[in-house]
Amino acid sequence: MRIAVSGSIATDHLMVFPGRFAEQLISGQLERVSLSFLADRLKVRQGGVGANVAFGLGRLGLHPVLVGAAGIDFGEYDKRLREAGVDTASVRVSQTLHTARFVCTTDQDQNQIATFYAGAMAEAKHIDLTEAHRRRNGLDLILVGADDPEAMLRRTATAHHLKVPVAADPSQQLARLDAQQTRNLVDGAFLLFTNEYESALLRERTGWSEQDVLGRVGTWIITRGADGVSILASGGRRRDVPAVLTDQAVDPTGVGDAFRAGFLAGLAWRLPYERAAQLGCGLATLVLESAGAQEYKLLPGELPARLERAYGPEVVQEVGTRLVEAETS
């Protein structure tokens, strides 16, 4: 399955605040917040929605096409992605701007406060998806993730024109998109990804009910953190998949991206949606236990063992061979 992943490419600056954000918020004063959190740890890692999903797919042996814009400092990151199995030939490298920056502070409850600087991502709108489609002899699916808003809209429109199924994943950019832009990104999508908060924001932004959304997309996948994942389809059909739990959570950055990579890999392997979601949950937990979205390791046998403990031996029987191939590649 030839998958393209469109989305941001960034450098992550990840800090840890040893307290709770909620304890610093004063009721009745939230319209005038002025806070500073003293972090006691900082890690600088590679990230970005598009790069994180593509990295996960590459590690699982899918060789995805990454479609996005990076900066003049992209050289080492580019090499790392290619070594992970990512096709970076469709990445636009700016001649003047640096790669986007994601600055995020996480508290002890895994809540996050973040700021994103676009940098070279502003040039993503100049990338023509048609070129990647032609170069790879046709694409079977494109995930349109958080990116420059104009780039997201152009990528979606081009994919529909080329009759390439779209996995819509507006995520963080819902805060920037207006009602019509959000509708354009979602309407006609083969898959729609949101987390639980984003699902409510998407309904508010579009003015659509849950059933309105489901009438316009193939399947809606809603991630719910430790509560797992819900898979929704029109007609009221719903499947809930529990998370792969851990008591070794380190940083939630990139967890949702890893889920998407695992889920799309499952679809590429022709697994049922429930199995694909279980694979996504397993990969997401590996990221949760790592400091950085791309720092996890696929150690031989570890992911199948986790999936078996969480879901039983049947899931390993269906995905085990593929995972062994990925872990040893």
Secondary structure, DSSP 8 states (H G I E B T S, - for coil): --EEEE---EEEEEEE-SS-GGGG--TT-GGG-------SEEEEEEE-HHHHHHHHHHHTT---EEEEEE-TT-HHHHHHHHHTT-B-TTEEE-SS---EEEEEEE-TTS-EEEEEE-GGGGGGGG--HHHHHHHTT--SEEEE-SS-HHHHHHHHHHHHHHT--EEE--GGGGGT--HHHHHHHHTT-SEEEEEHHHHHHHHHHH---HHHHHTTSSEEEEE-GGG-EEEEEGGGEEEEE-----S-----TTHHHHHHHHHHHHHHTT--HHHHHHHHHHHHHHHHTSSSTT-----TTHHHHHHHHHH-HHHHHHHHHHHHHHHH-
